[in-house]
Amino acid sequence: MASDESGFAALSRTVVSYAAELIAGVERRVVGEEKMRTARGNAWAAICADRARAQARADMDAMVAVLAAQPRRRNAGSDAAGSSPLSSVSPAALATSR
């Protein structure tokens, strides 16, 4: 029985191998040899994506550093940060003005 199983496994591997070669051949003809995805091409694309992410991160860090270095501006004439002209108006006055 063990020889039957190994024969079946060998036949299965052979069929899968031929199917993979057929699919790769069809892809080469449809897409073209120069546009075939390869491990080297995938690795280069991953390196480029990593570099782009690192550059974007560095740009964001530089922007945050510039913003953090600037002095904070406050509204002229107000004591509390974030206060607005509407903060002193009662909720009833807001409801009637709408």
Biopython code that builds the backbone (N, CA, C, O; Angstrom):
import numpy as np
from Bio.PDB.StructureBuilder import StructureBuilder

atoms = [
    (1, "MET", "N", (0.816, -1.189, 0.000)),
    (1, "MET", "CA", (0.000, 0.000, 0.000)),
    (1, "MET", "C", (0.860, 1.254, 0.000)),
    (1, "MET", "O", (0.458, 2.260, -0.585)),
    (2, "ALA", "N", (2.034, 1.233, 0.636)),
    (2, "ALA", "CA", (2.915, 2.386, 0.687)),
    (2, "ALA", "C", (3.408, 2.746, -0.704)),
    (2, "ALA", "O", (3.585, 3.927, -1.000)),
    (3, "SER", "N", (3.632, 1.765, -1.563)),
    (3, "SER", "CA", (4.109, 2.064, -2.914)),
    (3, "SER", "C", (3.011, 2.743, -3.739)),
    (3, "SER", "O", (3.310, 3.563, -4.607)),
    (4, "ASP", "N", (1.745, 2.407, -3.474)),
    (4, "ASP", "CA", (0.643, 3.075, -4.176)),
    (4, "ASP", "C", (0.554, 4.546, -3.784)),
    (4, "ASP", "O", (0.321, 5.409, -4.630)),
    (5, "GLU", "N", (0.740, 4.825, -2.498)),
    (5, "GLU", "CA", (0.680, 6.208, -2.030)),
    (5, "GLU", "C", (1.827, 7.037, -2.596)),
    (5, "GLU", "O", (1.621, 8.187, -2.986)),
    (6, "SER", "N", (3.029, 6.471, -2.648)),
    (6, "SER", "CA", (4.154, 7.232, -3.176)),
    (6, "SER", "C", (3.995, 7.438, -4.685)),
    (6, "SER", "O", (4.415, 8.470, -5.207)),
    (7, "GLY", "N", (3.401, 6.483, -5.388)),
    (7, "GLY", "CA", (3.143, 6.658, -6.817)),
    (7, "GLY", "C", (2.127, 7.755, -7.057)),
    (7, "GLY", "O", (2.267, 8.540, -7.995)),
    (8, "PHE", "N", (1.101, 7.818, -6.216)),
    (8, "PHE", "CA", (0.078, 8.858, -6.331)),
    (8, "PHE", "C", (0.678, 10.230, -6.038)),
    (8, "PHE", "O", (0.374, 11.209, -6.720)),
    (9, "ALA", "N", (1.535, 10.291, -5.015)),
    (9, "ALA", "CA", (2.169, 11.564, -4.653)),
    (9, "ALA", "C", (3.084, 12.038, -5.774)),
    (9, "ALA", "O", (3.116, 13.227, -6.092)),
    (10, "ALA", "N", (3.826, 11.115, -6.370)),
    (10, "ALA", "CA", (4.724, 11.482, -7.470)),
    (10, "ALA", "C", (3.918, 11.967, -8.667)),
    (10, "ALA", "O", (4.304, 12.937, -9.319)),
    (11, "LEU", "N", (2.816, 11.312, -8.961)),
    (11, "LEU", "CA", (1.957, 11.713, -10.073)),
    (11, "LEU", "C", (1.352, 13.099, -9.793)),
    (11, "LEU", "O", (1.276, 13.935, -10.693)),
    (12, "SER", "N", (0.928, 13.337, -8.564)),
    (12, "SER", "CA", (0.358, 14.629, -8.194)),
    (12, "SER", "C", (1.389, 15.749, -8.344)),
    (12, "SER", "O", (1.077, 16.819, -8.869)),
    (13, "ARG", "N", (2.626, 15.500, -7.880)),
    (13, "ARG", "CA", (3.676, 16.506, -8.013)),
    (13, "ARG", "C", (3.975, 16.797, -9.480)),
    (13, "ARG", "O", (4.218, 17.945, -9.851)),
    (14, "THR", "N", (3.956, 15.757, -10.312)),
    (14, "THR", "CA", (4.226, 15.936, -11.737)),
    (14, "THR", "C", (3.139, 16.782, -12.390)),
    (14, "THR", "O", (3.433, 17.678, -13.182)),
    (15, "VAL", "N", (1.892, 16.497, -12.058)),
    (15, "VAL", "CA", (0.778, 17.258, -12.634)),
    (15, "VAL", "C", (0.849, 18.717, -12.196)),
    (15, "VAL", "O", (0.654, 19.616, -13.014)),
    (16, "VAL", "N", (1.120, 18.960, -10.941)),
    (16, "VAL", "CA", (1.212, 20.332, -10.431)),
    (16, "VAL", "C", (2.383, 21.052, -11.087)),
    (16, "VAL", "O", (2.258, 22.226, -11.434)),
    (17, "SER", "N", (3.502, 20.389, -11.264)),
    (17, "SER", "CA", (4.671, 20.992, -11.890)),
    (17, "SER", "C", (4.370, 21.404, -13.332)),
    (17, "SER", "O", (4.712, 22.513, -13.743)),
    (18, "TYR", "N", (3.734, 20.520, -14.099)),
    (18, "TYR", "CA", (3.388, 20.867, -15.483)),
    (18, "TYR", "C", (2.360, 21.993, -15.545)),
    (18, "TYR", "O", (2.435, 22.856, -16.419)),
    (19, "ALA", "N", (1.407, 21.986, -14.627)),
    (19, "ALA", "CA", (0.401, 23.050, -14.596)),
    (19, "ALA", "C", (1.054, 24.398, -14.283)),
    (19, "ALA", "O", (0.698, 25.409, -14.888)),
    (20, "ALA", "N", (1.999, 24.423, -13.350)),
    (20, "ALA", "CA", (2.692, 25.665, -13.015)),
    (20, "ALA", "C", (3.498, 26.174, -14.203)),
    (20, "ALA", "O", (3.502, 27.375, -14.472)),
    (21, "GLU", "N", (4.181, 25.280, -14.920)),
    (21, "GLU", "CA", (4.936, 25.685, -16.101)),
    (21, "GLU", "C", (4.009, 26.219, -17.188)),
    (21, "GLU", "O", (4.349, 27.189, -17.864)),
    (22, "LEU", "N", (2.858, 25.608, -17.365)),
    (22, "LEU", "CA", (1.892, 26.062, -18.357)),
    (22, "LEU", "C", (1.375, 27.454, -18.003)),
    (22, "LEU", "O", (1.299, 28.325, -18.870)),
    (23, "ILE", "N", (1.025, 27.665, -16.760)),
    (23, "ILE", "CA", (0.509, 28.969, -16.320)),
    (23, "ILE", "C", (1.581, 30.036, -16.472)),
    (23, "ILE", "O", (1.284, 31.151, -16.902)),
    (24, "ALA", "N", (2.827, 29.712, -16.126)),
    (24, "ALA", "CA", (3.915, 30.680, -16.268)),
    (24, "ALA", "C", (4.140, 31.019, -17.736)),
    (24, "ALA", "O", (4.404, 32.175, -18.065)),
    (25, "GLY", "N", (4.041, 30.037, -18.620)),
    (25, "GLY", "CA", (4.202, 30.283, -20.052)),
    (25, "GLY", "C", (3.101, 31.171, -20.600)),
    (25, "GLY", "O", (3.363, 32.068, -21.401)),
    (26, "VAL", "N", (1.873, 30.927, -20.174)),
    (26, "VAL", "CA", (0.748, 31.758, -20.613)),
    (26, "VAL", "C", (0.936, 33.193, -20.103)),
    (26, "VAL", "O", (0.692, 34.147, -20.842)),
    (27, "GLU", "N", (1.362, 33.349, -18.861)),
    (27, "GLU", "CA", (1.574, 34.679, -18.301)),
    (27, "GLU", "C", (2.655, 35.427, -19.077)),
    (27, "GLU", "O", (2.509, 36.618, -19.351)),
    (28, "ARG", "N", (3.745, 34.731, -19.434)),
    (28, "ARG", "CA", (4.807, 35.377, -20.214)),
    (28, "ARG", "C", (4.286, 35.888, -21.547)),
    (28, "ARG", "O", (4.654, 36.981, -21.978)),
    (29, "ARG", "N", (3.445, 35.120, -22.194)),
    (29, "ARG", "CA", (2.930, 35.524, -23.506)),
    (29, "ARG", "C", (1.923, 36.659, -23.384)),
    (29, "ARG", "O", (1.906, 37.565, -24.218)),
    (30, "VAL", "N", (1.087, 36.618, -22.356)),
    (30, "VAL", "CA", (0.044, 37.634, -22.202)),
    (30, "VAL", "C", (0.644, 38.949, -21.693)),
    (30, "VAL", "O", (0.371, 40.009, -22.256)),
    (31, "VAL", "N", (1.447, 38.890, -20.649)),
    (31, "VAL", "CA", (1.979, 40.081, -20.011)),
    (31, "VAL", "C", (3.237, 40.567, -20.714)),
    (31, "VAL", "O", (3.459, 41.772, -20.836)),
    (32, "GLY", "N", (4.037, 39.659, -21.163)),
    (32, "GLY", "CA", (5.322, 40.009, -21.764)),
    (32, "GLY", "C", (6.451, 39.680, -20.815)),
    (32, "GLY", "O", (6.304, 39.761, -19.596)),
    (33, "GLU", "N", (7.578, 39.307, -21.390)),
    (33, "GLU", "CA", (8.720, 38.875, -20.570)),
    (33, "GLU", "C", (9.222, 39.985, -19.648)),
    (33, "GLU", "O", (9.590, 39.719, -18.504)),
    (34, "GLU", "N", (9.241, 41.235, -20.139)),
    (34, "GLU", "CA", (9.783, 42.328, -19.334)),
    (34, "GLU", "C", (8.867, 42.738, -18.191)),
    (34, "GLU", "O", (9.326, 43.383, -17.249)),
    (35, "LYS", "N", (7.586, 42.385, -18.244)),
    (35, "LYS", "CA", (6.650, 42.777, -17.190)),
    (35, "LYS", "C", (6.347, 41.639, -16.224)),
    (35, "LYS", "O", (5.498, 41.783, -15.345)),
    (36, "MET", "N", (7.027, 40.522, -16.378)),
    (36, "MET", "CA", (6.811, 39.393, -15.463)),
    (36, "MET", "C", (7.284, 39.765, -14.068)),
    (36, "MET", "O", (8.349, 40.362, -13.904)),
    (37, "ARG", "N", (6.503, 39.417, -13.080)),
    (37, "ARG", "CA", (6.899, 39.670, -11.696)),
    (37, "ARG", "C", (7.895, 38.608, -11.284)),
    (37, "ARG", "O", (7.688, 37.415, -11.508)),
    (38, "THR", "N", (8.971, 39.058, -10.683)),
    (38, "THR", "CA", (10.006, 38.142, -10.216)),
    (38, "THR", "C", (10.292, 38.443, -8.748)),
    (38, "THR", "O", (9.865, 39.466, -8.214)),
    (39, "ALA", "N", (11.012, 37.545, -8.118)),
    (39, "ALA", "CA", (11.386, 37.764, -6.722)),
    (39, "ALA", "C", (12.258, 39.008, -6.604)),
    (39, "ALA", "O", (12.128, 39.771, -5.647)),
    (40, "ARG", "N", (13.140, 39.213, -7.566)),
    (40, "ARG", "CA", (14.001, 40.399, -7.541)),
    (40, "ARG", "C", (13.163, 41.673, -7.697)),
    (40, "ARG", "O", (13.384, 42.659, -6.994)),
    (41, "GLY", "N", (12.208, 41.640, -8.618)),
    (41, "GLY", "CA", (11.334, 42.802, -8.811)),
    (41, "GLY", "C", (10.481, 43.082, -7.584)),
    (41, "GLY", "O", (10.292, 44.237, -7.201)),
    (42, "ASN", "N", (9.966, 42.025, -6.971)),
    (42, "ASN", "CA", (9.169, 42.197, -5.752)),
    (42, "ASN", "C", (10.016, 42.770, -4.622)),
    (42, "ASN", "O", (9.554, 43.627, -3.868)),
    (43, "ALA", "N", (11.252, 42.299, -4.505)),
    (43, "ALA", "CA", (12.139, 42.801, -3.454)),
    (43, "ALA", "C", (12.449, 44.281, -3.689)),
    (43, "ALA", "O", (12.461, 45.069, -2.744)),
    (44, "TRP", "N", (12.700, 44.659, -4.945)),
    (44, "TRP", "CA", (12.995, 46.063, -5.242)),
    (44, "TRP", "C", (11.788, 46.943, -4.946)),
    (44, "TRP", "O", (11.935, 48.038, -4.402)),
    (45, "ALA", "N", (10.595, 46.471, -5.301)),
    (45, "ALA", "CA", (9.382, 47.243, -5.001)),
    (45, "ALA", "C", (9.211, 47.425, -3.496)),
    (45, "ALA", "O", (8.797, 48.493, -3.045)),
    (46, "ALA", "N", (9.525, 46.392, -2.717)),
    (46, "ALA", "CA", (9.426, 46.494, -1.261)),
    (46, "ALA", "C", (10.452, 47.483, -0.713)),
    (46, "ALA", "O", (10.145, 48.242, 0.206)),
    (47, "ILE", "N", (11.665, 47.484, -1.266)),
    (47, "ILE", "CA", (12.692, 48.430, -0.823)),
    (47, "ILE", "C", (12.257, 49.858, -1.128)),
    (47, "ILE", "O", (12.403, 50.747, -0.289)),
    (48, "CYS", "N", (11.724, 50.077, -2.326)),
    (48, "CYS", "CA", (11.259, 51.422, -2.696)),
    (48, "CYS", "C", (10.122, 51.887, -1.796)),
    (48, "CYS", "O", (10.082, 53.048, -1.386)),
    (49, "ALA", "N", (9.196, 50.979, -1.488)),
    (49, "ALA", "CA", (8.085, 51.339, -0.600)),
    (49, "ALA", "C", (8.597, 51.669, 0.801)),
    (49, "ALA", "O", (8.110, 52.612, 1.425)),
    (50, "ASP", "N", (9.568, 50.913, 1.300)),
    (50, "ASP", "CA", (10.146, 51.197, 2.622)),
    (50, "ASP", "C", (10.833, 52.557, 2.635)),
    (50, "ASP", "O", (10.704, 53.314, 3.596)),
    (51, "ARG", "N", (11.561, 52.864, 1.568)),
    (51, "ARG", "CA", (12.233, 54.168, 1.484)),
    (51, "ARG", "C", (11.219, 55.302, 1.444)),
    (51, "ARG", "O", (11.413, 56.336, 2.084)),
    (52, "ALA", "N", (10.140, 55.113, 0.695)),
    (52, "ALA", "CA", (9.107, 56.155, 0.605)),
    (52, "ALA", "C", (8.445, 56.373, 1.964)),
    (52, "ALA", "O", (8.198, 57.514, 2.353)),
    (53, "ARG", "N", (8.154, 55.286, 2.692)),
    (53, "ARG", "CA", (7.567, 55.419, 4.028)),
    (53, "ARG", "C", (8.529, 56.122, 4.983)),
    (53, "ARG", "O", (8.114, 56.966, 5.777)),
    (54, "ALA", "N", (9.807, 55.776, 4.908)),
    (54, "ALA", "CA", (10.799, 56.408, 5.777)),
    (54, "ALA", "C", (10.921, 57.898, 5.458)),
    (54, "ALA", "O", (11.061, 58.712, 6.370)),
    (55, "GLN", "N", (10.869, 58.261, 4.186)),
    (55, "GLN", "CA", (10.945, 59.672, 3.803)),
    (55, "GLN", "C", (9.718, 60.429, 4.285)),
    (55, "GLN", "O", (9.834, 61.548, 4.785)),
    (56, "ALA", "N", (8.539, 59.825, 4.140)),
    (56, "ALA", "CA", (7.310, 60.468, 4.613)),
    (56, "ALA", "C", (7.356, 60.651, 6.135)),
    (56, "ALA", "O", (6.936, 61.685, 6.653)),
    (57, "ARG", "N", (7.865, 59.649, 6.841)),
    (57, "ARG", "CA", (7.991, 59.748, 8.295)),
    (57, "ARG", "C", (8.970, 60.860, 8.681)),
    (57, "ARG", "O", (8.710, 61.621, 9.613)),
    (58, "ALA", "N", (10.089, 60.953, 7.967)),
    (58, "ALA", "CA", (11.071, 61.999, 8.256)),
    (58, "ALA", "C", (10.484, 63.380, 7.968)),
    (58, "ALA", "O", (10.706, 64.321, 8.729)),
    (59, "ASP", "N", (9.737, 63.500, 6.871)),
    (59, "ASP", "CA", (9.089, 64.779, 6.554)),
    (59, "ASP", "C", (8.103, 65.178, 7.646)),
    (59, "ASP", "O", (8.058, 66.340, 8.050)),
    (60, "MET", "N", (7.317, 64.223, 8.122)),
    (60, "MET", "CA", (6.341, 64.507, 9.173)),
    (60, "MET", "C", (7.037, 64.888, 10.472)),
    (60, "MET", "O", (6.594, 65.806, 11.161)),
    (61, "ASP", "N", (8.126, 64.192, 10.818)),
    (61, "ASP", "CA", (8.883, 64.532, 12.026)),
    (61, "ASP", "C", (9.443, 65.947, 11.941)),
    (61, "ASP", "O", (9.413, 66.690, 12.922)),
    (62, "ALA", "N", (9.956, 66.322, 10.763)),
    (62, "ALA", "CA", (10.501, 67.670, 10.583)),
    (62, "ALA", "C", (9.394, 68.717, 10.714)),
    (62, "ALA", "O", (9.603, 69.772, 11.312)),
    (63, "MET", "N", (8.222, 68.427, 10.159)),
    (63, "MET", "CA", (7.105, 69.373, 10.239)),
    (63, "MET", "C", (6.643, 69.542, 11.687)),
    (63, "MET", "O", (6.364, 70.658, 12.125)),
    (64, "VAL", "N", (6.563, 68.451, 12.417)),
    (64, "VAL", "CA", (6.156, 68.523, 13.825)),
    (64, "VAL", "C", (7.200, 69.290, 14.627)),
    (64, "VAL", "O", (6.842, 70.065, 15.514)),
    (65, "ALA", "N", (8.481, 69.091, 14.334)),
    (65, "ALA", "CA", (9.535, 69.813, 15.054)),
    (65, "ALA", "C", (9.436, 71.312, 14.800)),
    (65, "ALA", "O", (9.620, 72.113, 15.717)),
    (66, "VAL", "N", (9.145, 71.693, 13.559)),
    (66, "VAL", "CA", (8.994, 73.118, 13.247)),
    (66, "VAL", "C", (7.796, 73.697, 13.986)),
    (66, "VAL", "O", (7.885, 74.783, 14.559)),
    (67, "LEU", "N", (6.679, 72.984, 13.979)),
    (67, "LEU", "CA", (5.487, 73.470, 14.678)),
    (67, "LEU", "C", (5.705, 73.540, 16.182)),
    (67, "LEU", "O", (5.229, 74.470, 16.833)),
    (68, "ALA", "N", (6.412, 72.577, 16.735)),
    (68, "ALA", "CA", (6.661, 72.571, 18.179)),
    (68, "ALA", "C", (7.608, 73.696, 18.578)),
    (68, "ALA", "O", (7.539, 74.192, 19.702)),
    (69, "ALA", "N", (8.485, 74.100, 17.676)),
    (69, "ALA", "CA", (9.443, 75.161, 17.993)),
    (69, "ALA", "C", (8.817, 76.545, 17.927)),
    (69, "ALA", "O", (9.361, 77.486, 18.506)),
    (70, "GLN", "N", (7.705, 76.696, 17.248)),
    (70, "GLN", "CA", (7.061, 78.005, 17.132)),
    (70, "GLN", "C", (6.365, 78.352, 18.440)),
    (70, "GLN", "O", (5.804, 77.476, 19.098)),
    (71, "PRO", "N", (6.398, 79.631, 18.819)),
    (71, "PRO", "CA", (5.687, 80.018, 20.045)),
    (71, "PRO", "C", (4.181, 79.927, 19.823)),
    (71, "PRO", "O", (3.682, 80.147, 18.720)),
    (72, "ARG", "N", (3.483, 79.602, 20.881)),
    (72, "ARG", "CA", (2.017, 79.481, 20.780)),
    (72, "ARG", "C", (1.409, 80.864, 20.729)),
    (72, "ARG", "O", (1.818, 81.756, 21.473)),
    (73, "ARG", "N", (0.443, 81.048, 19.862)),
    (73, "ARG", "CA", (-0.257, 82.329, 19.758)),
    (73, "ARG", "C", (-1.571, 82.235, 20.515)),
    (73, "ARG", "O", (-2.252, 81.211, 20.477)),
    (74, "ARG", "N", (-1.913, 83.301, 21.194)),
    (74, "ARG", "CA", (-3.190, 83.359, 21.909)),
    (74, "ARG", "C", (-4.050, 84.412, 21.250)),
    (74, "ARG", "O", (-3.551, 85.324, 20.590)),
    (75, "ASN", "N", (-5.330, 84.274, 21.436)),
    (75, "ASN", "CA", (-6.265, 85.280, 20.910)),
    (75, "ASN", "C", (-6.057, 86.606, 21.631)),
    (75, "ASN", "O", (-5.872, 86.635, 22.847)),
    (76, "ALA", "N", (-6.087, 87.680, 20.891)),
    (76, "ALA", "CA", (-5.914, 89.002, 21.496)),
    (76, "ALA", "C", (-7.137, 89.340, 22.332)),
    (76, "ALA", "O", (-8.267, 89.221, 21.857)),
    (77, "GLY", "N", (-6.925, 89.756, 23.563)),
    (77, "GLY", "CA", (-8.014, 90.185, 24.419)),
    (77, "GLY", "C", (-8.720, 89.072, 25.157)),
    (77, "GLY", "O", (-9.706, 89.346, 25.842)),
    (78, "SER", "N", (-8.286, 87.861, 25.063)),
    (78, "SER", "CA", (-8.950, 86.793, 25.815)),
    (78, "SER", "C", (-7.951, 86.183, 26.783)),
    (78, "SER", "O", (-6.763, 86.068, 26.482)),
    (79, "ASP", "N", (-8.449, 85.796, 27.947)),
    (79, "ASP", "CA", (-7.569, 85.214, 28.958)),
    (79, "ASP", "C", (-7.474, 83.700, 28.816)),
    (79, "ASP", "O", (-6.434, 83.111, 29.112)),
    (80, "ALA", "N", (-8.541, 83.077, 28.372)),
    (80, "ALA", "CA", (-8.574, 81.621, 28.300)),
    (80, "ALA", "C", (-8.286, 81.167, 26.879)),
    (80, "ALA", "O", (-8.789, 81.742, 25.913)),
    (81, "ALA", "N", (-7.475, 80.135, 26.766)),
    (81, "ALA", "CA", (-7.186, 79.581, 25.442)),
    (81, "ALA", "C", (-8.444, 78.895, 24.916)),
    (81, "ALA", "O", (-9.107, 78.153, 25.641)),
    (82, "GLY", "N", (-8.755, 79.144, 23.688)),
    (82, "GLY", "CA", (-9.915, 78.506, 23.081)),
    (82, "GLY", "C", (-11.215, 79.213, 23.317)),
    (82, "GLY", "O", (-12.265, 78.702, 22.927)),
    (83, "SER", "N", (-11.193, 80.373, 23.945)),
    (83, "SER", "CA", (-12.458, 81.070, 24.172)),
    (83, "SER", "C", (-12.895, 81.738, 22.881)),
    (83, "SER", "O", (-12.069, 82.091, 22.039)),
    (84, "SER", "N", (-14.180, 81.904, 22.738)),
    (84, "SER", "CA", (-14.724, 82.524, 21.539)),
    (84, "SER", "C", (-15.800, 83.515, 21.946)),
    (84, "SER", "O", (-16.246, 83.511, 23.094)),
    (85, "PRO", "N", (-16.222, 84.365, 21.018)),
    (85, "PRO", "CA", (-17.283, 85.313, 21.357)),
    (85, "PRO", "C", (-18.573, 84.625, 21.781)),
    (85, "PRO", "O", (-19.362, 85.196, 22.535)),
    (86, "LEU", "N", (-18.795, 83.408, 21.305)),
    (86, "LEU", "CA", (-20.027, 82.706, 21.654)),
    (86, "LEU", "C", (-19.977, 82.070, 23.039)),
    (86, "LEU", "O", (-21.014, 81.648, 23.552)),
    (87, "SER", "N", (-18.808, 81.989, 23.655)),
    (87, "SER", "CA", (-18.722, 81.325, 24.954)),
    (87, "SER", "C", (-19.432, 82.112, 26.053)),
    (87, "SER", "O", (-19.842, 81.524, 27.054)),
    (88, "SER", "N", (-19.586, 83.416, 25.895)),
    (88, "SER", "CA", (-20.258, 84.213, 26.917)),
    (88, "SER", "C", (-21.762, 84.320, 26.670)),
    (88, "SER", "O", (-22.482, 84.886, 27.493)),
    (89, "VAL", "N", (-22.240, 83.788, 25.557)),
    (89, "VAL", "CA", (-23.666, 83.856, 25.226)),
    (89, "VAL", "C", (-24.375, 82.686, 25.887)),
    (89, "VAL", "O", (-23.848, 81.574, 25.918)),
    (90, "SER", "N", (-25.561, 82.929, 26.412)),
    (90, "SER", "CA", (-26.302, 81.859, 27.080)),
    (90, "SER", "C", (-26.872, 80.901, 26.022)),
    (90, "SER", "O", (-27.099, 81.298, 24.879)),
    (91, "PRO", "N", (-27.097, 79.664, 26.403)),
    (91, "PRO", "CA", (-27.672, 78.689, 25.488)),
    (91, "PRO", "C", (-29.078, 79.101, 24.995)),
    (91, "PRO", "O", (-29.460, 78.777, 23.871)),
    (92, "ALA", "N", (-29.827, 79.804, 25.826)),
    (92, "ALA", "CA", (-31.162, 80.233, 25.415)),
    (92, "ALA", "C", (-31.053, 81.255, 24.284)),
    (92, "ALA", "O", (-31.861, 81.232, 23.356)),
    (93, "ALA", "N", (-30.081, 82.139, 24.346)),
    (93, "ALA", "CA", (-29.908, 83.137, 23.294)),
    (93, "ALA", "C", (-29.485, 82.465, 21.983)),
    (93, "ALA", "O", (-29.870, 82.913, 20.904)),
    (94, "LEU", "N", (-28.706, 81.406, 22.076)),
    (94, "LEU", "CA", (-28.302, 80.691, 20.877)),
    (94, "LEU", "C", (-29.494, 79.999, 20.232)),
    (94, "LEU", "O", (-29.623, 79.967, 19.008)),
    (95, "ALA", "N", (-30.360, 79.450, 21.069)),
    (95, "ALA", "CA", (-31.531, 78.717, 20.553)),
    (95, "ALA", "C", (-32.493, 79.661, 19.856)),
    (95, "ALA", "O", (-33.098, 79.280, 18.853)),
    (96, "THR", "N", (-32.654, 80.869, 20.348)),
    (96, "THR", "CA", (-33.599, 81.801, 19.744)),
    (96, "THR", "C", (-33.039, 82.458, 18.495)),
    (96, "THR", "O", (-33.812, 82.948, 17.671)),
    (97, "SER", "N", (-31.731, 82.485, 18.325)),
    (97, "SER", "CA", (-31.172, 83.158, 17.160)),
    (97, "SER", "C", (-31.117, 82.257, 15.941)),
    (97, "SER", "O", (-30.799, 82.730, 14.850)),
    (98, "ARG", "N", (-31.411, 80.999, 16.086)),
    (98, "ARG", "CA", (-31.329, 80.068, 14.944)),
    (98, "ARG", "C", (-32.567, 80.065, 14.146)),
    (98, "ARG", "O", (-32.662, 79.340, 13.155)),
]
sb = StructureBuilder()
sb.init_structure("model")
sb.init_model(0)
sb.init_chain("A")
sb.init_seg("    ")
for serial, (resi, resn, name, xyz) in enumerate(atoms, 1):
    if name == "N":
        sb.init_residue(resn, " ", resi, " ")
    sb.init_atom(name, np.array(xyz, "f"), 0.0, 1.0, " ", f" {name:<3s}", serial, name[0])
structure = sb.get_structure()
